[in-house]
Amino acid sequence: MKIIINTFGTRGDVQPYIALARGLGQAGHSVRILTHQIFEHFVRDYDLDFYPLDLDPREVMVNQALSELGNNTIRITGWMKENFKPVLREIFEITQTASQDAELMLNSGLSFAGWHISEKMGIPSLAAFLWPMTPSRHFLGAVGKTPPKWLPFRGLVNYYTTKLFNQLFYNLMLPSVNECRVEVLGIRPMKACEYWVLDSPQNPTPIIYGYSSIVVPKPSDWSNNQQISGYWFLNTTKWYTPEKKLLEFLEKGEPPVYIGFGSLVEHNQAQIQQIVIDALRKNNRRGILQSGWSGFGSQNLPDSVLLIDATPHDWLFPRMAAVVHHGGAGTTATGLRAGVPNVIVPAFGDQFFWGRRVQELGVGPGPIPRKKLTADKLAYAIHQAVTEKIIRDNAHRIGRQIRGENGVENAVEMIEGFVRDGHL
């Protein structure tokens, strides 16, 4: 089959789909990835066909520190509408052009146009998501504030945290989407009520979730059209050679603590950096600080803290005593797979969901929301992570179980099964 994968966002949003594309290619399929221009070399390094979208995700985030949005449903949906509405027509046009010869379409959670292009062109499509987007009574939605424990009817609360967020975002985007459906694709506008039916466990559109059922088990109120394959891990160490200064730092003493906040843009880098330094000092621990898009600098760093540039997490994390990060789906997956304790400092969206799961699995302390981060709170969380045996044992056990899975192979079999059985 000729397959197109639509994936947008940060590197953590794109990398799992490269792994999935490679698995599909090894199974004999021809795969094209449609994503941001800045990831062209990343995609092509793995011998995959690439189609560019000239929208830089860094520009979308540069004027808005996502930690200011937190897990507020109204603010998140408003921000997404504000930033994606001006480029929606371009996304529709490019997705349509990139999909001309496709026989199957896979859409990520941030694929705004794929479903409509699929409808227009008659291309079978399915969803390939990295966090739970189907409502369930058995866990809270990936986006939205955690309700108080005393609140009754928890099952309904859980279900509607996802249901209402999905519907709210759909309603906000609907006028712009309908404009593109009519003017770009020449098809009828959609009604607001149509999404209420589509957004249900009985939705006939298959969804494959690229995370481990060890981390989020499949709930009993999902149908056979919602499947969990396991994580889609990519070997990013293929061309990697560690810098001498990193190897020397690792050899100098006990395993350090990793701290990095990935692709999140911070507007007060100096303050965050000082919090990290103080927290490590309170624990008498060495640390490795990864710059990322946060723009941390080497100024005023003690000898016990090493600043590094982009380094493959699958190489680095197993060498750490613990990893402190923002809780993005991809970083959390790699942290869990490494078998070391995770400390989550969520700032935005589904990061709060993964922070809760890390705590519930017993592989790390409770998450510290980015807006509430202090040196004392981070120091205590690091102390728990590196000293509590039950956390270290749980992390080691779950890491071993995840390393025994083959999420990409499972996902390829599921995709081929959905096609073969006529579910698309």
Buried (B, 14 or more C-beta within 10 A) or exposed (E): BBBBBBBBBBBBBBBBBBBBBBBBBEBEBBBBBBBBEBBBEBBEEBEBBBBBBEBEBEEBBEEBBBBBBBBBBEBBBBBBBEBBBEBBBBBBBBBBEBBEEBBBBBBBBBBBBBBBBBBBBEBBBBBBBBBBBBBBBBBBBBBBEEEEEEEEEEEEBBBBBBBBBBBBBBEBBBEBBBBBBEEBBEEEEBEEEEBEEBBEBEBEBBBBBBBBBBBBEBBEBBBEBBBBBBBBBBEBBEEEEBEEEBEEBBEEEEBBBBBBBBBBBBBEBEEBBEBBBBBBBBBEBBBBBBBBBBEBEEEEBEEBBBBBEEBBBBBBBBBBBBBBBBBBBBBBBBBBBBBBBBBBBBBBBBBBBBBBBBBEBBBBBBBBBBEEBEBEBBBBBBBBBBEBEEBBEBBBBBBEBBBEBBBBBBBBBBBBEBBEEEBB
